[in-house]
Amino acid sequence: MEEFFQHLINGISIGSIYGLVAIGYTMVYGILNLINFAHGDIFMIGAFSGYFIARGLGADQAPSLFLALVVLILSMVVCGALGFTIERFAYRPLRAMPRLNLLITAIGVSLFLENGGQLFFGADPKFFPELIERQIYFQIGDIAISNYQVIVVGLSMTLMFLLQYIVFHTKTGKAMQAVSFSHETASLMGIDTNRIISFTFILGSMLAAAGGILVGLSYPRIDPLMGLLFGLKAFVAAVIGGIGSIPGAIAGAMLMGLSEEMVVGYFSSTYRDALAFFLLILVLLIKPTGIFGKKTAEKV
């Protein structure tokens, strides 16, 4: 039983990180009906931004909560700017084109970031600095909760609740919902759709950066291709929960994290990566719209 609870804690921790990245996928899809395949690579840029910023500030030599927060905020700003740039110069000029053009462009941007990362950061893995001294906060028998797990879950949930507040309780959030419903109707109501779409990309990219930092803290080995598989799993989590639904993305991410951890704990780590696609196929067969998704009628 102790082993089960330990796996439960670990699964919630990794599921929280999946949730931060999955929300970015679902927000962009909700606004543009576009799968932003470059989102996982923005997550990677967030991890590397944190790595270089931490070394520049000397946080790797003198770990502290203050420096960790500075590294987190600056990394989120870097990725927010990157998300804005990608939307403005890669996606916006093609917005009136067929969806296939946008999809191919998203794949191209993803490949550009991956190969650019290998060129500038080097293909060899880097070891993320310990921004905060690792400690065990709570332990009963073999069940141990570290301060890193508390930080991962706490920060992830805080950012998710903050996002929920922005989307459902602010004027900009109401505008995001309007643009998601209909670009044309939102424009007629006086909403600057370009500004709202850019804001959505910035917000999603900042959450991905936070996920990159948390992964760097929890699993200190980072590399330029880390966003490929992690981003794909986060996308699967968004689809499982119901693409376009923020609560669905969180639920799908938690399901993904817990399932992975249980498979690793009770079967074999060999099946860890295959599990994501098994869950995807299972959900698409049983409920194609996802857990929180709704059927929509499409006029042809």
C-alpha positions as CSV (number, residue, x, y, z in Angstrom):
1,M,0.0,0.0,0.0
2,E,2.9,2.4,0.8
3,E,4.3,1.7,-2.7
4,F,0.9,2.5,-4.2
5,F,0.7,5.9,-2.5
6,Q,4.2,6.7,-3.5
7,H,3.4,6.0,-7.1
8,L,0.2,8.1,-6.7
9,I,2.2,11.1,-5.5
10,N,4.8,10.7,-8.3
11,G,1.9,10.4,-10.9
12,I,0.2,13.6,-9.7
13,S,3.6,15.4,-9.9
14,I,4.3,14.5,-13.5
15,G,0.6,14.9,-14.4
16,S,0.7,18.5,-13.1
17,I,3.6,19.3,-15.6
18,Y,1.7,17.6,-18.4
19,G,-1.2,19.8,-17.6
20,L,0.7,23.0,-18.0
21,V,1.8,22.0,-21.5
22,A,-1.5,20.4,-22.5
23,I,-3.4,23.6,-21.7
24,G,-1.3,25.4,-24.3
25,Y,-2.4,23.0,-27.0
26,T,-6.0,23.2,-26.0
27,M,-6.1,27.0,-25.8
28,V,-4.6,27.4,-29.3
29,Y,-6.9,24.8,-30.7
30,G,-9.9,26.5,-29.1
31,I,-9.0,29.8,-30.7
32,L,-7.7,28.8,-34.1
33,N,-8.6,25.1,-34.5
34,L,-4.9,24.6,-35.0
35,I,-2.7,21.9,-33.4
36,N,0.5,23.9,-32.6
37,F,3.1,21.2,-33.0
38,A,5.8,23.7,-32.0
39,H,4.4,24.0,-28.5
40,G,6.4,21.1,-27.2
41,D,9.6,22.8,-28.5
42,I,8.6,26.0,-26.7
43,F,8.5,23.9,-23.6
44,M,12.1,22.8,-24.4
45,I,13.2,26.5,-25.0
46,G,11.7,27.3,-21.5
47,A,13.9,24.6,-19.9
48,F,17.1,25.8,-21.7
49,S,16.2,29.5,-20.9
50,G,16.0,28.5,-17.3
51,Y,19.3,26.7,-17.6
52,F,21.3,29.6,-19.0
53,I,19.5,32.3,-16.9
54,A,20.3,30.3,-13.7
55,R,23.9,30.0,-14.7
56,G,24.1,33.7,-15.6
57,L,22.6,34.7,-12.2
58,G,24.8,32.3,-10.3
59,A,21.7,30.4,-9.0
60,D,23.6,27.1,-9.7
61,Q,26.2,28.2,-7.1
62,A,23.9,29.6,-4.5
63,P,20.4,28.0,-4.6
64,S,17.6,30.1,-3.2
65,L,13.8,30.4,-3.5
66,F,14.2,34.1,-4.7
67,L,16.6,33.2,-7.5
68,A,14.4,30.3,-8.5
69,L,11.4,32.6,-8.9
70,V,13.5,35.1,-10.9
71,V,14.6,32.2,-13.2
72,L,11.0,31.0,-13.6
73,I,9.6,34.5,-14.4
74,L,12.4,35.4,-16.9
75,S,12.0,32.0,-18.7
76,M,8.3,32.6,-18.9
77,V,8.9,36.0,-20.4
78,V,11.3,34.6,-23.0
79,C,8.9,31.9,-24.1
80,G,6.0,34.4,-24.1
81,A,7.9,36.5,-26.5
82,L,8.8,33.5,-28.6
83,G,5.1,32.4,-28.7
84,F,4.1,35.9,-29.8
85,T,6.8,35.9,-32.6
86,I,5.7,32.5,-33.9
87,E,2.1,33.5,-34.1
88,R,2.8,36.9,-35.6
89,F,5.3,35.9,-38.3
90,A,4.5,32.2,-39.0
91,Y,0.8,31.7,-38.4
92,R,-0.9,35.0,-38.8
93,P,0.0,35.5,-42.5
94,L,-1.5,32.0,-43.3
95,R,-4.7,32.4,-41.2
96,A,-6.9,32.8,-44.2
97,M,-5.3,29.9,-46.0
98,P,-6.5,26.2,-45.8
99,R,-5.9,24.5,-42.4
100,L,-3.4,22.2,-44.0
101,N,-1.0,25.1,-44.7
102,L,-1.1,26.1,-41.0
103,L,-0.5,22.5,-40.0
104,I,2.5,22.1,-42.3
105,T,3.9,25.4,-41.0
106,A,3.5,24.3,-37.4
107,I,5.5,21.2,-38.2
108,G,8.1,23.3,-39.9
109,V,8.4,25.7,-36.9
110,S,8.8,22.6,-34.6
111,L,11.6,21.2,-36.8
112,F,13.2,24.7,-36.9
113,L,13.2,25.0,-33.1
114,E,14.5,21.4,-32.6
115,N,17.4,21.7,-35.0
116,G,18.1,25.3,-34.0
117,G,18.3,24.1,-30.4
118,Q,20.8,21.5,-31.3
119,L,22.8,24.1,-33.2
120,F,22.9,26.7,-30.5
121,F,22.6,24.7,-27.3
122,G,24.6,21.6,-28.5
123,A,23.2,18.1,-29.1
124,D,24.6,16.8,-25.8
125,P,22.4,16.7,-22.7
126,K,22.7,19.4,-20.1
127,F,22.2,19.0,-16.4
128,F,19.7,21.5,-15.0
129,P,21.1,23.3,-11.9
130,E,19.6,22.7,-8.5
131,L,17.8,26.0,-8.0
132,I,16.5,25.0,-4.6
133,E,18.1,22.6,-2.1
134,R,16.3,19.3,-2.3
135,Q,14.7,18.2,1.0
136,I,12.2,15.6,2.2
137,Y,9.2,17.5,3.6
138,F,7.1,14.6,4.7
139,Q,7.8,10.9,5.3
140,I,5.8,8.0,6.7
141,G,7.5,4.6,6.3
142,D,8.5,4.3,2.7
143,I,6.2,7.2,1.6
144,A,8.3,10.3,1.0
145,I,7.2,13.7,-0.4
146,S,10.1,16.0,-1.4
147,N,9.9,19.8,-1.5
148,Y,10.4,19.5,-5.3
149,Q,7.1,17.5,-5.6
150,V,5.3,20.1,-3.4
151,I,6.7,22.9,-5.6
152,V,5.7,21.2,-8.8
153,V,2.2,20.4,-7.8
154,G,1.7,23.7,-5.9
155,L,3.0,25.9,-8.7
156,S,1.2,24.0,-11.4
157,M,-2.1,24.2,-9.6
158,T,-1.6,27.9,-8.9
159,L,-0.9,28.7,-12.5
160,M,-3.9,26.6,-13.6
161,F,-6.3,28.4,-11.2
162,L,-4.8,31.7,-12.3
163,L,-5.5,30.8,-15.9
164,Q,-9.1,29.8,-15.0
165,Y,-9.6,33.2,-13.4
166,I,-8.2,35.0,-16.5
167,V,-10.4,33.1,-18.9
168,F,-13.6,33.2,-17.0
169,H,-13.5,36.3,-14.8
170,T,-11.7,39.0,-16.8
171,K,-12.6,41.1,-19.8
172,T,-9.8,39.6,-21.9
173,G,-10.9,36.2,-20.9
174,K,-14.4,36.9,-22.1
175,A,-13.0,38.2,-25.4
176,M,-11.0,34.9,-25.7
177,Q,-14.2,33.0,-25.4
178,A,-15.9,35.2,-27.9
179,V,-13.1,34.7,-30.5
180,S,-13.1,31.0,-29.8
181,F,-16.9,30.9,-30.6
182,S,-16.6,33.0,-33.8
183,H,-13.8,35.3,-35.2
184,E,-16.3,37.2,-37.4
185,T,-18.8,37.8,-34.6
186,A,-16.1,38.8,-32.2
187,S,-14.8,41.4,-34.7
188,L,-18.3,42.8,-35.2
189,M,-18.5,43.3,-31.4
190,G,-15.3,45.4,-31.6
191,I,-12.9,42.8,-30.3
192,D,-9.4,43.0,-31.7
193,T,-9.1,39.3,-32.7
194,N,-5.4,39.6,-33.6
195,R,-4.6,40.9,-30.1
196,I,-6.6,38.2,-28.4
197,I,-5.0,35.4,-30.5
198,S,-1.5,36.8,-29.8
199,F,-2.4,36.9,-26.1
200,T,-3.5,33.3,-26.2
201,F,-0.2,32.2,-27.7
202,I,1.8,34.3,-25.1
203,L,-0.2,32.8,-22.2
204,G,0.1,29.2,-23.5
205,S,3.9,29.6,-24.1
206,M,4.5,31.0,-20.7
207,L,2.8,28.0,-19.1
208,A,4.9,25.7,-21.3
209,A,8.0,27.6,-20.0
210,A,6.9,26.9,-16.4
211,G,6.5,23.2,-17.3
212,G,10.1,23.2,-18.7
213,I,11.5,24.7,-15.5
214,L,9.6,22.2,-13.4
215,V,10.8,19.3,-15.5
216,G,14.4,20.6,-15.2
217,L,14.1,20.7,-11.4
218,S,12.5,17.2,-11.2
219,Y,14.4,15.4,-13.9
220,P,17.7,17.5,-14.2
221,R,18.7,16.1,-17.6
222,I,17.6,18.4,-20.5
223,D,18.3,18.2,-24.3
224,P,17.1,20.0,-27.5
225,L,14.8,17.1,-28.4
226,M,13.1,16.8,-25.0
227,G,10.0,18.6,-26.2
228,L,9.3,16.1,-28.9
229,L,8.1,13.2,-26.8
230,F,6.9,15.3,-23.8
231,G,5.0,17.6,-26.1
232,L,3.4,14.7,-27.9
233,K,2.3,13.2,-24.6
234,A,0.8,16.5,-23.5
235,F,-1.0,16.7,-26.8
236,V,-2.4,13.2,-26.2
237,A,-3.5,14.3,-22.7
238,A,-5.3,17.3,-24.2
239,V,-7.1,15.0,-26.7
240,I,-8.1,12.5,-24.0
241,G,-9.6,15.3,-21.9
242,G,-11.3,16.9,-24.9
243,I,-9.3,19.2,-27.1
244,G,-10.4,22.8,-26.6
245,S,-11.5,22.2,-22.9
246,I,-9.1,23.6,-20.2
247,P,-10.6,21.3,-17.4
248,G,-10.4,18.5,-19.9
249,A,-6.7,19.1,-20.5
250,I,-6.0,19.1,-16.8
251,A,-8.0,15.8,-16.3
252,G,-6.3,14.2,-19.3
253,A,-2.9,15.2,-18.0
254,M,-3.6,13.8,-14.6
255,L,-4.8,10.5,-16.1
256,M,-1.7,10.4,-18.3
257,G,0.7,11.0,-15.4
258,L,-1.0,8.5,-13.0
259,S,-1.2,5.8,-15.7
260,E,2.4,6.2,-16.6
261,E,3.6,6.0,-13.0
262,M,1.4,2.9,-12.3
263,V,2.7,1.2,-15.5
264,V,6.3,1.9,-14.5
265,G,5.7,0.8,-10.9
266,Y,3.8,-2.4,-11.5
267,F,4.7,-3.5,-15.0
268,S,7.8,-2.2,-16.9
269,S,9.2,1.2,-17.8
270,T,9.4,-0.2,-21.4
271,Y,5.7,0.4,-21.8
272,R,5.7,4.0,-20.4
273,D,5.9,5.8,-23.8
274,A,3.6,3.3,-25.6
275,L,0.9,3.9,-22.9
276,A,0.1,7.4,-24.2
277,F,-0.9,6.1,-27.6
278,F,-2.8,3.2,-26.2
279,L,-4.9,5.6,-24.1
280,L,-5.4,7.9,-27.2
281,I,-6.7,5.0,-29.3
282,L,-8.9,3.8,-26.4
283,V,-10.5,7.2,-25.9
284,L,-11.0,7.8,-29.6
285,L,-12.7,4.4,-29.9
286,I,-15.0,4.9,-26.9
287,K,-15.5,8.7,-26.8
288,P,-13.9,10.5,-29.8
289,T,-14.6,13.9,-28.4
290,G,-12.6,13.2,-25.2
291,I,-13.7,13.1,-21.6
292,F,-15.0,16.7,-21.5
293,G,-15.5,17.2,-25.2
294,K,-18.8,17.9,-26.8
295,K,-20.2,16.9,-30.2
296,T,-20.5,19.9,-32.6
297,A,-22.4,20.1,-35.8
298,E,-20.4,21.3,-38.7
299,K,-22.1,22.9,-41.7
300,V,-20.9,21.7,-45.1
